[in-house]
Amino acid sequence: MPADLYARYMDAHRNWADHAAGCGTCTTTRPGCPDGIPLWERYCRLQDAYLTHLCTRGTQ
């Protein structure tokens, strides 16, 4: 699962970065349009999940 989580996290980052680069209202650190909001939320959710995984893997 961690490899899959990392791949989904990186894919979400690429999708967000591609959108932000071509969008006139979104920035790389904040969504600004209706199309960008779900991309940003998915990226943030997966980033949180991946970082949580990294923090907890040593405690198991």
N, C-alpha and C positions, 0 to 999 in steps of 0.2 A: 503493500500500500504506500509506503513513503515515496517510492520512485514515481508511482502514479500521481500522488499528491503534488510532488515537485513538478512533474510534467504539466499538470493542470494549472498550477500556479504560474509557471512560466508562459503557458499559452494565454492565460488571462492577462498577464502583463503585456505580452506582445499585442494582443487585441486592443487593450486600452491605449498603449503607446501609439499604435497605428491610427486609432481613432483621434486621439488628442492632437497628433501631428497634422491631421487634415481638417480638423474642426475649427471653426472660427471663434467658438465660445468656450470650449473646454481647454484647460491647461493641463500640463503634465501632473499637476498636484490637486486638481479639482475639476469635477464635471460641471458643465455649464449648459448642457442641452439634454433634451429628453432621451436621445439615443445614447448619450454618454453615461447617464446615471446607472443603468443596469450593468454596463461594462465595468465601471468604477466599483460598484458594490461587489461584483463577483471577484474582481481582483483583490479588493480589501479582505473579503471573506476567506479566500484561499490563502492569502498572505498570512492572516491571523492563524489559520489552521496549520500552515506549514511551520510558522515560528513556534506555535504551541507544541507541535510535534518535536521540534528540535530541543525545546526546553525540557520536555518530559522524557525523552528517550534515555537519558542518563540515570533517571530515577527508578527505572523499572528493574 
